[in-house]
Amino acid sequence: MDVACASRKLPWITTLNASIRALAKDRDVPIFAYSRDQGRAAFESYGCPNKQSLAELIAKHIPAFEQYVPPPPQSVDE
């Protein structure tokens, strides 16, 4: 992970990530970390310009995640 990026993380996210790493290590579960750019590049071919469309795409393929996709933001005109 980019050190500059890590230094901007909120303290609770840093703590959460450390807890996940510790739990995974205790249970011998491999973990992987990807940068935002790597994540965007992986889904670039699907035409996901924002987090909302990416969440909808993932939920379409993994139905268990549907409940976590927030409704799309309302436009100013509505």
VMD Tcl script that draws the C-alpha trace (Angstrom):
set ca {
  {0.00 0.00 0.00}
  {1.19 3.50 -0.77}
  {2.55 5.09 2.41}
  {1.16 8.52 1.50}
  {-2.28 7.01 1.01}
  {-2.10 5.13 4.31}
  {-1.21 8.30 6.22}
  {-4.47 9.95 5.11}
  {-6.68 7.15 6.44}
  {-8.90 7.91 9.39}
  {-7.70 6.29 12.62}
  {-10.74 3.99 12.86}
  {-10.06 2.60 9.36}
  {-6.43 1.92 10.27}
  {-7.60 0.11 13.42}
  {-10.23 -1.85 11.48}
  {-7.68 -2.94 8.87}
  {-5.24 -4.03 11.58}
  {-7.98 -6.03 13.32}
  {-8.92 -7.76 10.08}
  {-5.27 -8.63 9.40}
  {-4.85 -10.03 12.92}
  {-8.02 -12.13 12.71}
  {-7.05 -13.45 9.28}
  {-3.58 -14.35 10.55}
  {-5.04 -16.19 13.56}
  {-7.27 -18.22 11.25}
  {-4.68 -18.76 8.50}
  {-6.80 -16.86 5.99}
  {-4.80 -15.15 3.25}
  {-5.56 -11.48 2.78}
  {-4.83 -9.18 -0.11}
  {-4.77 -5.40 -0.30}
  {-5.27 -3.39 -3.45}
  {-4.94 0.30 -4.11}
  {-7.88 2.36 -5.30}
  {-6.25 2.61 -8.73}
  {-5.85 -1.17 -8.94}
  {-9.50 -1.64 -8.01}
  {-10.69 0.85 -10.58}
  {-8.48 -0.69 -13.25}
  {-9.91 -4.15 -12.51}
  {-13.46 -2.94 -13.20}
  {-12.65 -0.43 -15.94}
  {-13.84 -2.73 -18.73}
  {-17.29 -2.93 -17.08}
  {-17.83 0.81 -17.42}
  {-18.20 1.63 -13.73}
  {-17.49 5.36 -13.47}
  {-18.37 5.64 -9.77}
  {-18.79 3.72 -6.52}
  {-22.56 3.37 -6.99}
  {-22.30 1.61 -10.35}
  {-19.47 -0.57 -9.04}
  {-21.53 -1.61 -5.99}
  {-24.50 -2.42 -8.25}
  {-22.29 -4.52 -10.56}
  {-20.81 -6.51 -7.68}
  {-24.25 -7.07 -6.10}
  {-25.57 -8.29 -9.44}
  {-22.97 -11.07 -9.39}
  {-22.98 -11.71 -5.62}
  {-26.60 -11.52 -4.47}
  {-25.63 -11.65 -0.79}
  {-24.25 -8.11 -1.20}
  {-27.50 -6.65 -2.60}
  {-28.65 -5.60 0.86}
  {-25.56 -3.41 1.27}
  {-25.99 -1.37 -1.92}
  {-27.45 2.00 -0.98}
  {-30.13 3.52 -3.20}
  {-28.71 5.78 -5.88}
  {-28.52 9.44 -4.86}
  {-31.39 11.57 -6.03}
  {-30.63 14.18 -8.61}
  {-31.08 17.87 -7.85}
  {-34.05 18.00 -10.25}
  {-36.11 15.51 -8.23}
}
mol new
graphics top color blue
foreach p $ca { graphics top sphere $p radius 0.5 }
foreach p [lrange $ca 0 end-1] q [lrange $ca 1 end] { graphics top cylinder $p $q radius 0.2 }
display resetview
